[in-house]
Amino acid sequence: MRRLFYFSVIVFFVFASKPLWIGAVQESLPSVLDDLRSTVDLVKEQAKNFSSDLSNQPNQEDNKNYKAPDLKAPHDQLFSIYNIELGESKAEVERIIGKPKRISMSEYGVNWETYHDHYHNFFMIAYDKNNKVSGMFTNQNLISSSIGIKWGSPKALVKEKLGTPETYIRKGFVRYQINSKGEYDVFRHGESVITVFYDVHDGNKVTALQVIDDQLEENNPTFYAKPSAALEKGFEYQLFDLTNASRVNHGLPVLKWDERVAKTARKHSVDMAQHHYFSHENLQNQSPFDRMKRDGIAFTVAGENIAYGQFSSIFAHEGLMNSLGHRENILRKEFRYLGIGVAFNDESQPFYTEDFYNN
């Protein structure tokens, strides 16, 4: 109870000082657009006295033609992704798809297992303790349903078929009001929670889908997951993969992970979380570009996105894509390298920093 009291005090301060928040965190689920900032202007410089590792050049496979699977209506569930439904076995998934490209910790206390072919046909699956599918996500054209909703469907069709979205989500004994600002809708169907994300810059069409089994949803009894080094790393790599999947959607080459600039990004997220500020400029008045130079990163073009408060990498990425400045950085064709750093503050809120560049 003491922790809840202190949390309420902090939330009151945030509510009083940030009019973009609709209500206290205990009562309101923040929009995916809350607390996002980006450096929109690109900085161009001549690289000096810097030896680059040229082994990290973009993969030439990016320009191949990839074919989407033959999507079929699900048999037992409302939705399927890549013809996979909740309850299917991991063995069956991997028999059809193969092994995952990445395994990383999620906010639900289980792993997201990520499948793709050079970020084409990208989706993520969570398995329960019995190795059954208990969560699914994609931001590509891999969605099929028994009611005609698919990737690119208009929001009006979603609401026509699924009805009135939920207005709150319950976590333990607390109800959190959903304040999506029209960026996404949450529906309950049977024993699952369905979140449909929309692209506000493309006619409010369906751009992503997450389906979570009720039992998996209950694995996260609070609004924010318990921080851990594994979750920080999971959010970093998930945000990286989501970024590349979005770039592929727009015909752009995928970015290469750069651990050097990831360290730069990570230090900035840690600094913001520990010192309670949210800005591209740190407390020493250093810009993202100053910090990159300080860490020996030479670039001809660079950019940064920062976000905080989104309770998962998925919600953070969808919010970034729905904000023009951030979207421009994510889809900037000149960029070739990306590093991401995530850190949690003492209230378990994640801070995300994305640093992009090309040399």
Order of alpha helices (4+ residues) and beta strands (2+ residues): alpha-beta-beta-beta-alpha-beta-beta-beta-beta-beta-alpha-beta-beta-beta-beta-beta-alpha-alpha-beta-alpha-alpha-beta-alpha-alpha-beta-beta
